Amino acid sequence: MLDRSLGGIRCLTVRRIAHHGGYLPGRLGGTIRYTTENLGRTLVRVDFDSGESLMVLPDDVILDANPEDGARDGA
């Protein structure tokens, strides 16, 4: 079942994330679309600013405390 309660919230990757097209860098911004559970684990669908839309583990991203700043400030 899809949980859209976090939908629209900005997030940042906490480390490099491997995917089919290479790697997403750490501190890359994105927007959460929804969370879902599969085989007893939670997955998060994120539309990243670089164009990728991926399912990631909750430990791969953190909520962005300053969404208006985005990942531009390098903080």
The first five atom37 places (N, CA, C, CB, O) and aatype in JSON, in Angstrom:
{
  "aatype": [12, 10, 3, 1, 15, 10, 7, 7, 9, 1, 4, 10, 16, 19, 1, 1, 9, 0, 8, 8, 7, 7, 18, 10, 14, 7, 1, 10, 7, 7, 16, 9, 1, 18, 16, 16, 6, 2, 10, 7, 1, 16, 10, 19, 1, 19, 3, 13, 3, 15, 7, 6, 15, 10, 12, 19, 10, 14, 3, 3, 19, 9, 10, 3, 0, 2, 14, 6, 3, 7, 0, 1, 3, 7, 0],
  "atom_mask": [
    [1, 1, 1, 1, 1],
    [1, 1, 1, 1, 1],
    [1, 1, 1, 1, 1],
    [1, 1, 1, 1, 1],
    [1, 1, 1, 1, 1],
    [1, 1, 1, 1, 1],
    [1, 1, 1, 0, 1],
    [1, 1, 1, 0, 1],
    [1, 1, 1, 1, 1],
    [1, 1, 1, 1, 1],
    [1, 1, 1, 1, 1],
    [1, 1, 1, 1, 1],
    [1, 1, 1, 1, 1],
    [1, 1, 1, 1, 1],
    [1, 1, 1, 1, 1],
    [1, 1, 1, 1, 1],
    [1, 1, 1, 1, 1],
    [1, 1, 1, 1, 1],
    [1, 1, 1, 1, 1],
    [1, 1, 1, 1, 1],
    [1, 1, 1, 0, 1],
    [1, 1, 1, 0, 1],
    [1, 1, 1, 1, 1],
    [1, 1, 1, 1, 1],
    [1, 1, 1, 1, 1],
    [1, 1, 1, 0, 1],
    [1, 1, 1, 1, 1],
    [1, 1, 1, 1, 1],
    [1, 1, 1, 0, 1],
    [1, 1, 1, 0, 1],
    [1, 1, 1, 1, 1],
    [1, 1, 1, 1, 1],
    [1, 1, 1, 1, 1],
    [1, 1, 1, 1, 1],
    [1, 1, 1, 1, 1],
    [1, 1, 1, 1, 1],
    [1, 1, 1, 1, 1],
    [1, 1, 1, 1, 1],
    [1, 1, 1, 1, 1],
    [1, 1, 1, 0, 1],
    [1, 1, 1, 1, 1],
    [1, 1, 1, 1, 1],
    [1, 1, 1, 1, 1],
    [1, 1, 1, 1, 1],
    [1, 1, 1, 1, 1],
    [1, 1, 1, 1, 1],
    [1, 1, 1, 1, 1],
    [1, 1, 1, 1, 1],
    [1, 1, 1, 1, 1],
    [1, 1, 1, 1, 1],
    [1, 1, 1, 0, 1],
    [1, 1, 1, 1, 1],
    [1, 1, 1, 1, 1],
    [1, 1, 1, 1, 1],
    [1, 1, 1, 1, 1],
    [1, 1, 1, 1, 1],
    [1, 1, 1, 1, 1],
    [1, 1, 1, 1, 1],
    [1, 1, 1, 1, 1],
    [1, 1, 1, 1, 1],
    [1, 1, 1, 1, 1],
    [1, 1, 1, 1, 1],
    [1, 1, 1, 1, 1],
    [1, 1, 1, 1, 1],
    [1, 1, 1, 1, 1],
    [1, 1, 1, 1, 1],
    [1, 1, 1, 1, 1],
    [1, 1, 1, 1, 1],
    [1, 1, 1, 1, 1],
    [1, 1, 1, 0, 1],
    [1, 1, 1, 1, 1],
    [1, 1, 1, 1, 1],
    [1, 1, 1, 1, 1],
    [1, 1, 1, 0, 1],
    [1, 1, 1, 1, 1]
  ],
  "atom_positions": [
    [[0.82, -1.17, 0.0], [0.0, 0.0, 0.0], [0.88, 1.25, 0.0], [-0.94, -0.01, 1.2], [1.89, 1.3, 0.7]],
    [[0.5, 2.24, -0.78], [1.26, 3.48, -0.87], [0.88, 4.42, 0.26], [1.02, 4.16, -2.23], [-0.3, 4.56, 0.59]],
    [[1.87, 5.05, 0.84], [1.66, 6.06, 1.88], [2.15, 7.38, 1.31], [2.41, 5.68, 3.22], [3.35, 7.56, 1.09]],
    [[1.25, 8.3, 1.08], [1.61, 9.59, 0.49], [1.75, 10.71, 1.53], [0.57, 9.99, -0.54], [1.77, 11.89, 1.17]],
    [[1.84, 10.35, 2.81], [1.91, 11.37, 3.86], [3.18, 12.22, 3.78], [1.82, 10.7, 5.22], [3.17, 13.36, 4.24]],
    [[4.26, 11.7, 3.21], [5.5, 12.47, 3.04], [5.62, 13.06, 1.64], [6.7, 11.6, 3.33], [6.6, 13.73, 1.33]],
    [[4.63, 12.82, 0.8], [4.66, 13.31, -0.58], [4.87, 14.81, -0.65], [0.0, 0.0, 0.0], [4.19, 15.57, 0.05]],
    [[5.79, 15.24, -1.5], [6.08, 16.66, -1.69], [7.16, 17.22, -0.78], [0.0, 0.0, 0.0], [7.59, 18.35, -0.97]],
    [[7.62, 16.45, 0.19], [8.66, 16.9, 1.1], [10.02, 16.74, 0.44], [8.61, 16.12, 2.44], [10.3, 15.72, -0.2]],
    [[10.86, 17.75, 0.59], [12.2, 17.72, 0.03], [13.11, 16.86, 0.89], [12.78, 19.15, -0.1], [12.93, 16.77, 2.1]],
    [[14.1, 16.22, 0.25], [15.06, 15.38, 0.95], [16.42, 15.51, 0.27], [14.6, 13.9, 0.98], [16.55, 16.07, -0.82]],
    [[17.44, 14.97, 0.94], [18.81, 14.96, 0.43], [19.38, 13.56, 0.6], [19.7, 16.01, 1.17], [19.08, 12.88, 1.59]],
    [[20.19, 13.11, -0.35], [20.88, 11.83, -0.18], [21.96, 12.0, 0.89], [21.5, 11.35, -1.53], [22.58, 13.05, 0.99]],
    [[22.18, 10.96, 1.67], [23.19, 11.02, 2.73], [24.52, 10.45, 2.29], [22.7, 10.28, 3.96], [25.54, 10.66, 2.95]],
    [[24.54, 9.73, 1.17], [25.76, 9.13, 0.63], [25.55, 8.86, -0.85], [26.14, 7.81, 1.4], [24.45, 9.04, -1.36]],
    [[26.58, 8.44, -1.53], [26.42, 8.03, -2.94], [25.48, 6.84, -2.99], [27.79, 7.68, -3.6], [25.55, 5.94, -2.15]],
    [[24.61, 6.82, -3.98], [23.66, 5.72, -4.14], [23.83, 5.13, -5.53], [22.19, 6.2, -3.91], [23.7, 5.83, -6.53]],
    [[24.14, 3.84, -5.58], [24.27, 3.15, -6.87], [22.89, 2.91, -7.46], [25.04, 1.81, -6.7], [21.95, 2.59, -6.74]],
    [[22.78, 3.08, -8.78], [21.54, 2.75, -9.48], [21.92, 2.31, -10.89], [20.56, 3.97, -9.51], [23.09, 2.3, -11.25]],
    [[20.92, 1.94, -11.69], [21.18, 1.35, -13.01], [21.96, 2.27, -13.95], [19.87, 0.98, -13.66], [22.59, 1.78, -14.89]],
    [[21.94, 3.58, -13.72], [22.64, 4.51, -14.6], [23.95, 5.03, -14.04], [0.0, 0.0, 0.0], [24.57, 5.91, -14.64]],
    [[24.38, 4.51, -12.9], [25.62, 4.98, -12.3], [25.43, 5.24, -10.81], [0.0, 0.0, 0.0], [24.96, 4.37, -10.08]],
    [[25.8, 6.43, -10.37], [25.69, 6.8, -8.96], [25.02, 8.16, -8.83], [27.08, 6.82, -8.3], [25.23, 9.05, -9.64]],
    [[24.21, 8.29, -7.78], [23.74, 9.6, -7.37], [24.73, 10.11, -6.33], [22.27, 9.55, -6.8], [25.14, 9.35, -5.46]],
    [[25.11, 11.37, -6.4], [26.07, 11.9, -5.42], [25.42, 12.12, -4.06], [26.68, 13.2, -5.92], [24.19, 12.2, -3.95]],
    [[26.24, 12.23, -3.03], [25.75, 12.61, -1.71], [25.27, 14.06, -1.75], [0.0, 0.0, 0.0], [25.76, 14.86, -2.54]],
    [[24.31, 14.39, -0.89], [23.74, 15.74, -0.76], [22.96, 16.18, -1.99], [24.84, 16.74, -0.48], [22.8, 17.38, -2.22]],
    [[22.48, 15.23, -2.8], [21.64, 15.55, -3.95], [20.21, 15.71, -3.48], [21.75, 14.45, -5.05], [19.69, 14.86, -2.76]],
    [[19.56, 16.78, -3.88], [18.19, 17.06, -3.48], [17.18, 16.29, -4.32], [0.0, 0.0, 0.0], [17.45, 15.88, -5.45]],
    [[16.02, 16.11, -3.73], [14.92, 15.46, -4.42], [13.62, 15.71, -3.69], [0.0, 0.0, 0.0], [13.6, 16.29, -2.61]],
    [[12.54, 15.25, -4.29], [11.21, 15.4, -3.71], [10.6, 14.01, -3.53], [10.3, 16.29, -4.6], [10.55, 13.22, -4.47]],
    [[10.16, 13.73, -2.32], [9.53, 12.44, -2.03], [8.16, 12.39, -2.69], [9.42, 12.2, -0.5], [7.39, 13.35, -2.6]],
    [[7.86, 11.28, -3.35], [6.53, 11.05, -3.94], [5.67, 10.21, -3.01], [6.65, 10.37, -5.31], [4.52, 10.56, -2.75]],
    [[6.22, 9.1, -2.5], [5.47, 8.24, -1.6], [6.41, 7.23, -0.96], [4.32, 7.52, -2.34], [7.56, 7.09, -1.37]],
    [[5.91, 6.53, 0.05], [6.61, 5.39, 0.62], [5.72, 4.16, 0.44], [6.95, 5.63, 2.14], [4.51, 4.27, 0.3]],
    [[6.35, 3.01, 0.44], [5.63, 1.75, 0.31], [6.39, 0.67, 1.06], [5.43, 1.36, -1.17], [7.57, 0.83, 1.36]],
    [[5.71, -0.41, 1.36], [6.38, -1.53, 2.0], [6.42, -2.7, 1.04], [5.66, -1.92, 3.31], [5.44, -3.01, 0.37]],
    [[7.58, -3.36, 0.98], [7.78, -4.5, 0.09], [8.66, -5.52, 0.8], [8.4, -4.06, -1.27], [9.77, -5.21, 1.21]],
    [[8.16, -6.73, 0.93], [8.9, -7.82, 1.57], [9.4, -7.44, 2.96], [10.08, -8.23, 0.7], [10.52, -7.79, 3.35]],
    [[8.57, -6.71, 3.71], [8.9, -6.35, 5.08], [9.83, -5.17, 5.24], [0.0, 0.0, 0.0], [10.28, -4.9, 6.35]],
    [[10.13, -4.45, 4.16], [11.0, -3.27, 4.28], [10.31, -2.08, 3.64], [12.38, -3.53, 3.61], [9.54, -2.22, 2.69]],
    [[10.59, -0.92, 4.16], [10.02, 0.32, 3.65], [10.91, 0.86, 2.54], [9.85, 1.37, 4.78], [12.13, 0.85, 2.66]],
    [[10.3, 1.32, 1.47], [11.0, 1.95, 0.35], [10.4, 3.32, 0.11], [10.92, 1.07, -0.94], [9.2, 3.54, 0.33]],
    [[11.23, 4.25, -0.35], [10.81, 5.62, -0.59], [11.02, 5.95, -2.06], [11.58, 6.62, 0.31], [12.12, 5.79, -2.58]],
    [[9.98, 6.42, -2.75], [10.1, 6.85, -4.15], [10.45, 8.34, -4.14], [8.77, 6.58, -4.98], [9.7, 9.15, -3.59]],
    [[11.59, 8.68, -4.75], [12.07, 10.06, -4.77], [12.33, 10.49, -6.21], [13.36, 10.21, -3.92], [12.95, 9.77, -6.98]],
    [[11.83, 11.67, -6.56], [12.17, 12.31, -7.82], [13.36, 13.23, -7.54], [10.94, 13.11, -8.43], [13.2, 14.28, -6.92]],
    [[14.54, 12.83, -8.0], [15.74, 13.6, -7.72], [15.89, 14.76, -8.71], [16.98, 12.71, -7.78], [15.4, 14.69, -9.84]],
    [[16.56, 15.82, -8.26], [16.74, 17.02, -9.08], [17.54, 16.75, -10.34], [17.42, 18.1, -8.27], [17.45, 17.51, -11.3]],
    [[18.32, 15.67, -10.36], [19.13, 15.33, -11.53], [18.32, 14.61, -12.61], [20.29, 14.46, -11.11], [18.84, 14.32, -13.69]],
    [[17.03, 14.32, -12.32], [16.16, 13.7, -13.31], [15.79, 12.26, -13.03], [0.0, 0.0, 0.0], [14.81, 11.77, -13.59]],
    [[16.55, 11.57, -12.19], [16.24, 10.19, -11.86], [15.05, 10.13, -10.9], [17.46, 9.49, -11.25], [14.87, 11.02, -10.07]],
    [[14.25, 9.09, -11.02], [13.17, 8.79, -10.1], [13.41, 7.37, -9.61], [11.75, 8.96, -10.76], [13.25, 6.41, -10.37]],
    [[13.79, 7.24, -8.33], [14.22, 5.95, -7.81], [13.53, 5.58, -6.52], [15.71, 5.94, -7.6], [13.07, 6.45, -5.77]],
    [[13.47, 4.27, -6.26], [13.09, 3.75, -4.96], [14.38, 3.63, -4.15], [12.33, 2.36, -5.06], [15.34, 3.0, -4.6]],
    [[14.41, 4.23, -2.97], [15.58, 4.17, -2.11], [15.15, 3.72, -0.72], [16.31, 5.54, -2.04], [13.97, 3.76, -0.38]],
    [[16.11, 3.3, 0.07], [15.83, 2.94, 1.45], [15.73, 4.21, 2.29], [16.93, 1.99, 2.01], [16.37, 5.21, 1.96]],
    [[14.93, 4.19, 3.36], [14.8, 5.38, 4.2], [16.13, 5.89, 4.75], [13.88, 5.1, 5.34], [16.28, 7.09, 4.97]],
    [[17.1, 5.0, 4.99], [18.41, 5.42, 5.5], [19.27, 6.11, 4.45], [19.15, 4.23, 6.06], [20.31, 6.67, 4.78]],
    [[18.85, 6.08, 3.18], [19.62, 6.71, 2.1], [19.34, 8.2, 1.97], [19.32, 6.03, 0.8], [20.1, 8.91, 1.31]],
    [[18.26, 8.69, 2.6], [17.89, 10.1, 2.47], [17.55, 10.68, 3.84], [16.69, 10.27, 1.51], [17.18, 9.96, 4.77]],
    [[17.69, 11.99, 3.94], [17.24, 12.73, 5.13], [16.3, 13.83, 4.65], [18.45, 13.32, 5.95], [16.43, 14.32, 3.52]],
    [[15.37, 14.22, 5.5], [14.49, 15.32, 5.15], [15.29, 16.6, 5.14], [13.29, 15.42, 6.14], [16.15, 16.81, 6.0]],
    [[15.02, 17.47, 4.18], [15.74, 18.73, 4.02], [15.17, 19.76, 4.99], [15.66, 19.24, 2.55], [14.01, 20.15, 4.88]],
    [[15.99, 20.2, 5.94], [15.56, 21.17, 6.93], [15.35, 22.56, 6.34], [16.57, 21.25, 8.06], [14.6, 23.36, 6.9]],
    [[16.0, 22.86, 5.21], [15.89, 24.17, 4.57], [15.51, 24.0, 3.1], [17.22, 24.96, 4.69], [16.34, 24.23, 2.22]],
    [[14.26, 23.59, 2.82], [13.9, 23.29, 1.43], [14.0, 24.48, 0.49], [12.52, 22.74, 1.38], [14.2, 24.29, -0.7]],
    [[13.86, 25.7, 0.99], [13.97, 26.86, 0.11], [15.41, 27.09, -0.34], [13.44, 28.1, 0.8], [15.65, 27.71, -1.38]],
    [[16.38, 26.6, 0.44], [17.79, 26.72, 0.07], [18.21, 25.63, -0.9], [18.66, 26.69, 1.3], [19.12, 25.83, -1.71]],
    [[17.56, 24.47, -0.81], [17.92, 23.34, -1.65], [19.32, 22.87, -1.34], [0.0, 0.0, 0.0], [19.83, 23.14, -0.25]],
    [[19.96, 22.18, -2.27], [21.32, 21.67, -2.07], [22.35, 22.68, -2.57], [21.5, 20.31, -2.79], [23.53, 22.35, -2.62]],
    [[21.93, 23.88, -2.94], [22.84, 24.86, -3.52], [23.84, 25.42, -2.53], [22.07, 25.97, -4.1], [24.96, 25.77, -2.9]],
    [[23.44, 25.52, -1.21], [24.3, 26.2, -0.27], [25.46, 25.35, 0.2], [23.52, 26.65, 0.89], [26.39, 25.88, 0.82]],
    [[25.45, 24.05, -0.07], [26.55, 23.17, 0.29], [26.66, 22.9, 1.77], [0.0, 0.0, 0.0], [27.66, 22.34, 2.22]],
    [[25.65, 23.28, 2.55], [25.69, 23.06, 4.0], [25.45, 21.61, 4.35], [24.67, 23.93, 4.7], [25.45, 21.25, 5.52]]
  ]
}
